[in-house]
Amino acid sequence: MSESTPEMQPSTANDVSPHVLPDTLDELLALGQQWLDEQQYVEAQRAFEKALAIEPANVKARHNLGYTLQCQGAVADAMAAYGTVLHSSAPLAQSAFNLGELLAGAGRDVEAQQAFEQALMLDPGFALAHVNLGALQVRAGHLDEGRRCYEHALKIDQSCHSARLRLANLMVRDGQWEEALGEYRHLEEAGWNLGQVHYWRGAALAARGD
């Protein structure tokens, strides 16, 4: 739904063996990010854990540790890591967003909504947080609220294609055929997730009786 980790400095640790960890915080963060980018999650976890042993309050290391745990399926531990970031003196919007995704995936929608709202408090321009809030509203049957969330996301970022697709699907529900088909055409022209776009466009045409 968004970048999974906050932006960090590029790694300069290309020559370090994956079995030997450096001893300085900056090197550990860089190496951990490198392994994270390479999807070497176990090694990244080792680097971020060592970074936190040096500086337990480092929120980037804590967040990225949470993400490595999330990628390995350790959901409870990932939630705990994100929670620690969010209760720190420098909470990250991305931690709130990732926590919201995990909570929504576990069916804990009220808590997920709170997490996405916290992400937006920390970063009002976080378009995907609006999208996920909208999805929760739609799941709860609050279609108008969901639509407003998707529209808000698109006001922030016209290239937020997931918001556009979800908005088009709501337009179909409301019988706004031409408006919905226009949104699907926009997504096709953008070349975004064409299999899914074609599926929903075809479903809309079938529902209209074409």
VENFEN-V460609 format. One line per field, one symbol per residue. ss: DSSP state (H for helix, E for strand, - for the rest). phi: phi as a letter, one per 20 degrees, with the letter a starting at -180 (. if undefined). burial: 1 if it has 24 or more other ideal C-beta (glycine too) atoms within 12 Angstrom, else 0. A space follows every 50 residues. Layout:
ss = ???
phi = ???
burial = ???
This chain:
ss = ------------------------HHHHHHHHHHHHH---HHHHHHHHHH HHHH----HHHHHHHHHHHHH---HHHHHHHHHHHH------HHHHHHHH HHHHH---HHHHHHHHHHHHHH----HHHHHHHHHHHHH---HHHHHHHH HHHHHH----HHHHHHHHHHHHH---HHHHHHHHHHHHHH---HHHHHHH HHHHHHHH--
phi = .agecffcfffcdfeeffecefddfffffffgfgfffemeffffggffff gfffcgeffffffffgfffgfeneffffgfffffffeefcfdfffffffg fffffemeffffgfffffgfffbfeegffffffffffffeneffffffff ffgfffbfeefffffffgffffgemefffffffffgffffmelfgfffff ffffffffnf
burial = 11011101001010000000110011111111111110001011111111 11000001111111111111100010011011111100001111111111 11110000101110111111011001111111111111000000011011 11110000011111111111110000000110110111000000001001 1001000000
